[in-house]
């Protein structure tokens, strides 16, 4: 399958589909359940982006949250 182009946090990426939003986040070493995701201007719940497949032209904004790690030492 042909690569698709997406933008994440202002950077362009070429990815090999099929790839979910959660898989994309994991590829960078982050835990998807600890992230806030905005996809194409819409805030996404973890349950939704766990299985949502990225499409050509998608724009992601991802913010990792680490409050539990900070609070628990």
URCOR-V179920 format. One record per residue. N is the residue number from 1. RES is the residue in one small letter. SS is DSSP state (h for helix, s for strand, l for the rest). PSI is psi in radians with two decimals (999 if undefined). Layout:
n->N res->RES ss->SS psi->PSI
n->N res->RES ss->SS psi->PSI
This chain:
n->1 res->x ss->l psi->2.53
n->2 res->x ss->l psi->2.52
n->3 res->x ss->l psi->2.69
n->4 res->x ss->s psi->2.79
n->5 res->x ss->s psi->2.29
n->6 res->x ss->s psi->2.91
n->7 res->x ss->s psi->2.29
n->8 res->x ss->s psi->2.14
n->9 res->x ss->l psi->0.70
n->10 res->x ss->l psi->-0.03
n->11 res->x ss->s psi->2.45
n->12 res->x ss->s psi->2.42
n->13 res->x ss->s psi->2.53
n->14 res->x ss->s psi->2.14
n->15 res->x ss->s psi->2.76
n->16 res->x ss->l psi->1.97
n->17 res->x ss->l psi->2.82
n->18 res->x ss->l psi->2.46
n->19 res->x ss->l psi->2.23
n->20 res->x ss->s psi->2.87
n->21 res->x ss->h psi->-0.77
n->22 res->x ss->h psi->-0.73
n->23 res->x ss->h psi->-0.68
n->24 res->x ss->h psi->-0.79
n->25 res->x ss->h psi->-0.77
n->26 res->x ss->h psi->-0.57
n->27 res->x ss->h psi->-0.37
n->28 res->x ss->l psi->0.18
n->29 res->x ss->l psi->0.25
n->30 res->x ss->l psi->2.76
n->31 res->x ss->l psi->2.00
n->32 res->x ss->h psi->-0.61
n->33 res->x ss->h psi->-0.19
n->34 res->x ss->h psi->0.36
n->35 res->x ss->s psi->2.61
n->36 res->x ss->s psi->2.29
n->37 res->x ss->s psi->2.30
n->38 res->x ss->s psi->2.10
n->39 res->x ss->s psi->2.04
n->40 res->x ss->l psi->0.71
n->41 res->x ss->l psi->0.08
n->42 res->x ss->s psi->2.26
n->43 res->x ss->s psi->2.31
n->44 res->x ss->s psi->2.47
n->45 res->x ss->l psi->2.64
n->46 res->x ss->h psi->-0.77
n->47 res->x ss->h psi->-0.58
n->48 res->x ss->h psi->-0.81
n->49 res->x ss->h psi->-0.09
n->50 res->x ss->h psi->-0.67
n->51 res->x ss->h psi->-0.09
n->52 res->x ss->l psi->2.14
n->53 res->x ss->s psi->2.41
n->54 res->x ss->l psi->2.55
n->55 res->x ss->l psi->2.77
n->56 res->x ss->l psi->2.27
n->57 res->x ss->l psi->-0.06
n->58 res->x ss->l psi->2.56
n->59 res->x ss->s psi->2.08
n->60 res->x ss->s psi->2.49
n->61 res->x ss->s psi->2.13
n->62 res->x ss->s psi->2.31
n->63 res->x ss->s psi->2.15
n->64 res->x ss->s psi->2.36
n->65 res->x ss->l psi->2.31
n->66 res->x ss->l psi->0.48
n->67 res->x ss->h psi->-0.71
n->68 res->x ss->h psi->-0.73
n->69 res->x ss->h psi->-0.69
n->70 res->x ss->h psi->-0.78
n->71 res->x ss->h psi->-0.53
n->72 res->x ss->l psi->0.23
n->73 res->x ss->l psi->999
